[in-house]
């Protein structure tokens, strides 16, 4: 981009309320123009071809074609479009899959408005940008940082078997709650933000019908 041209951004997310929120937030920025929306991966690819956005904001978990698959397709058919992943997930498999597919940036959905705007501008200018917790995981992978202890993994697996309504990540968080870790300690252990940990804890409490941390710990240890 040169001169005063605005950054052309498209948004792909299967949840309408999230798409609407992103379009509203981005539309308030003077240097950004929202040029389209998509509700699944196939629509995202078609939108990239039709609208030629500078940046395509892409969710990972979408119907028809997931975000990683759509990213790979966009890199083939619209290579001038930079894909910026915006997702709930910050696990190794999701991160590696998206980056290998060609994503230029990776944010989690607890990112603030300023962080989102900075990331869009960065990838539009050819830079790579990663959320702090994502960067920590990438660095850990490159430096050969030790994976989670086997005992921790086994504890999460056991909790999944007991409480199948939980996601794998929620089971990991619950296992660490059972070990007495604080939110900050859980965030450091899982390479995610404290806000993400709080989101998982709220989901755990709702699914397991517990009111507080003490009840959750009692349930884990029962």
Secondary structure, 3 states (H helix, E strand, C coil): CCCCCCEEEEEECCCHHHHHHHHHHHHCCCCEEEEEEECCHHHHHHHHHHHCCCEEEECCCCCCCCHHHHHHHHHHHCCCCEEEEEECCCCHHHHHHHHHHCCCEEEECCCCHHHHHHHHHHHHCCCCEECHHHHHHHHHHHHCCCCCCHHHHHHHHHHHHHCCCCCHHHHHHHHHHHCCCCHHHHHHHHCCCHHHHHHHHHHHHHHHCCCCHHHHHHHHHC
